């Protein structure tokens, strides 16, 4: 299964990359980082020099579709995933959000995070919707 990781330079993403590299059925086809666009992961993290990774790109639905991603991981800070989820509304792949954005109902999320919570309809959306 082809994977893309959004927020690829953060701690959660680095751990996710390590896990995906060990998985027999997952392949990383795209790494997205709006803050480190056009950089090489190996240049940013010397401990990754044994692996070849795609150059970091900015987020765009066209990029995700061009690399034929099946599975998209959002490894972004709290409050950022919502922005991407709205853009992915018609995308047919599966999204796994590693942030807190989809974990809590809107009112509880807003109690703990300094961001507006995700709309309940978007939060409960299933891959078949």
C-alpha positions, 0 to 999 in steps of 0.5 A: 500500500502506498503511503504519504506522510504529512508533517514528515519532519516532526517527531511522530512522523519520524517514528512513523517512518521507522515503523513503515520501513519495517512493514512488509506491505507499506511503501512511502511514496511521498513526504510532505512538509510545508516548512521544509519543502524541497529538502532531503530527509537525509540532509535534515536527519543524518540517522536516516542516511541508510535509506532513500526517501522522496524529496519533501514537498508542499501539501497539495491534493494534486501531489497526493493523487500524482503519487497514487497514495492509498493511505495518508498519515497526518502527523501534524501539530494540533489544529493543523490536521483540520485544514488538510482534512477539509481539502481531502473531503473528496479524496478516495483514500484513507486518512489516519490522523495522529494529532488530537484533532479527531480524537475529542468531540468539538466542545471537549477539544476546545476546552483543552486546545487553543484551536477551533474543534473539528465539525462533528460531521467531518470527525465522524466521516468514514472511508465509505462516506 
